[in-house]
Amino acid sequence: MNTRKAARLAILAILFVAVSGFTLPGCPWFKMMKYQQARDGFSYDTDDYDAPGPKSSSMRAPVPGTVPVDGGDPPVTLLDADAKLSNPVPIDAASIDRGKVVFDNQCAACHGSQALGDGKVGKLFPFILPLAGPKAQNAMKLTDATLYAIVRQGRGLMPPYGSRVHPAERWDVINYIRSLQGLREHVVKPETAAAPAAPAARPAM
């Protein structure tokens, strides 16, 4: 076979592969497309939660005008929380009720339903911080801002819950914890309705 004929056959083979979509054995391109990078449903497009710049949830592209999962709150650490934050949510009955719902769903598994550090999952780990009860002296010394930062970024064995608990919900959780710590005297109770005035006595006839 001369060189010209071999070159012609090679060109024809290349054209055949390009036009027909023929796939060489051992190269299942379309089957391989399912092997793609995957991210956890609660993760972001970056592994660094406090990375500068906007972050998008990996679950779907955010709808314009909506609030991101983390609430868009500015980065805060355990070292600067007290200087940057103060609890803006009054400790009223509504906030405590909201905080209890979040606490029961997110925190009770480790900290226990009454925040005594005796949750079912918490029993598998040492040094679960009791947040209420007679052993909660250390927790009671923590400021609201520090508790907020711990919920946001975690501490020790506690993982960060910044992407799972909205900033406003964090303050409600803290208010609920304060109520469990016996600070109910600070709860703003709804005003009791004034008793109706007694009807005026009729003059004697």
ABEGO torsion letter per residue (X at the ends): XBAAAAAAAAAAAAAAAAAAGBBBBGBBAAAAAABBBBBBAABBABABAABBEBBBBAABBBBBGBBBAAGGBBBBBAAAAAAABBBABBBBAAAAAAAAAAAAAAAAAAAEAAGAGABAAAAABBGBBBABEAAAAAAAABBAAAAAAAAAAEBEABBBAAAABBAAAAAAAAAAAAAAAGAAAABBBBBBBBBBBBBBBBBBX
